[in-house]
Amino acid sequence: MYIVLLGPPGSGKGTQGQILAKRFGLNHLSTGDLFRAILGDEDHPLYPKVQVVKEGKLVSDDVVNLVVEDALNKEEYESGVIFDGYPRTVAQAEALDDMLSSRDRKVDMVIDFDVTEEVLLDRLLGRRVCSSCKGVFHKKQGYDKCPKCGGKLITRDDDNEETIKERFEEYKNKTAPLQQYYKSGDSKYICIMVDDVDKTPDDIQKQIIDKI
Ligand SMILES: [Zn+2]
C-alpha cells in the first residue's frame, strides 16, 4: 500500500504517519530524512545535487523527485510507503505516479489533514524543542527540561504567530492544486478534520482508522 499524507507542519501528520506505518507494516518516507541522509554521505551519487539544501535554497522538483526515486529503488520500500512531505506540487505528484506505475504500483490512498488555524497556533506556539536531542514537546506537558535527555527546552524563532499565519496561508495556496489533483484521481481520498485543540493523537488515529 502506498499512502500520501497532506497537511501543514503542525497538523500532526508526521506523528500519525509513524503510527500508521507501524500499524500496517509500511515504511515512513520523509523527504527531510532522505536529504539529511544523503548530505551525510559524500559518496552518494546524489550528494552534489542536494547541496542546495545546505545553502538554504529551495530544492527543485527534479531534485526532490530524484531523491524519492532513489529511495524507492531500495528493497525496504518495496512493501509499501507512507509519504510524508512529498509530493508538495502537482509536478511532484505526476512524477510519483510515473515512478509507481513503472513499478506496477499506485498511490492507493491520500490522507489530508485539514487543520484549523486555531489548532495550528495552539500547537506551534506551545511547541518546545529540546536543544540537544531535538525532541518535540508542548508547554502543556509542563516539562522544565527535556524528559528524554535533560537538555534545555527552547521555542523555535519561527514559531511565532505572524510567521505561523504566513506559513499556513502559503501552505493553503500551494496545496490547493495538489488536493484537486488527488480528489479527481482514482486514489482513495480521506479528509481528517483537526479542528479541536483537545484532540489527542489517539483520537485522530481512531478517526483515520474509522475512515479507512
Ligand atoms: Zn532532549
Boltz pocket constraint, residues with backbone or C-beta under 6 A from the ligand:
constraints:
  - pocket:
      binder: B
      contacts: [[A, 130], [A, 131], [A, 132], [A, 133], [A, 134], [A, 135], [A, 146], [A, 147], [A, 148], [A, 149], [A, 150], [A, 151]]
      max_distance: 6.0
